[in-house]
Amino acid sequence: MIYNIPADSSGLPPGVSKNNTLDDGILQGNNDFGRIGYNGPCPPPGKAHKYFFKVYALDTTLSLKSGATKSQLEAAMLGHILAQGEIVGKYGR
């Protein structure tokens, strides 16, 4: 998870570091493995597994510290979502 991306940002650079705080005050929360940073898909063997990539436009900067959980982030966003998008990827091995 990554949040508090400045509104004037046009994207993220390749290979975003696994630091709690990035340039311009961008923060990272804990991933599904309980750590900071993106690790990429790692599906279990067998049937393809779905991965959901979501983006939200908010009307505020969130007052969360880095390392927030998904539920903390979702709670902080309530009432502040202006728009959202989602891409679903299927990965298997």
N, C-alpha and C positions, 0 to 999 in steps of 0.2 A: 504494500500500500504506500502511496505517496500522496501528500496533501499540502495545501497552501501554496500551490503553484501560482505565481503572479498572473493576473489577468492578461497582461501584455506578452506573456510567453507564447512562443510559436511551436514549442515542442521540447522534448528532453534529448540530451545528447546520447549517443550510443555508449553503452557500458557504464551506466550510472553507478557511481561508487556505493558501497554498502555503509555509508556514514549516516548517523542519525539526522544530521542537518546538512543540506546541500547548498549550493549557491543560491542567492536571492531569498534565503529563508525557507526554502522548500524542506518539508519534513517527511520522514519515512516512519511508517508504523510497522508493527510486527507482522510477518508473513505467516502462512499456515504452519511453518516449521518453528514458529515462536522466535524468529530472528529478524533483524533488520536486513532489507535488501531483497531484490528479485532473484530467484533461483531458476526460473524457467520450468516448463512442464516436465513432470516425472511421473507418467502414468503407470499404474500397475499393469503387469502382463495380462494379455487377453484382449477383451473388447475395448474399443476406443473410449477414451475418457473425455468428458467435456470440461473446458476451462472457460470461465467467464471473465472478460476484461471490461470493466465499467469505468466511465468517466462522468463527472458531474460538474456543472457550472453552478457556483454558489454566489449568493449576494453578500458574503462576509468572509473574513479570514477566520479560521477556526482557532479557538483558544486551547488547543490540545498540545501537549508536549510530544516530542518524538517517542516512538515506541508504543503508540496507542494500538489497541486491538480493533478488530473489525467492528465489534458491537459498540465500542466507544466512539469510533468514527461515525458510524451510522446514526447514533444518538445525537452527536454534535451537529450533524447535517440537517436533522429534522427541522422543517420550516424554513430552510435556506436554499433549497434546490430550485434553480431557475430552469435548468434543462439537463438532460442526461442522455447517454448513449451506451451501447453495449455491443461487443463483438464476442461471439462464441467460437472457440476453436476446438476441434476434435483431434486428439493425439492418441496414438496407440503404439505398442511395441510387441 
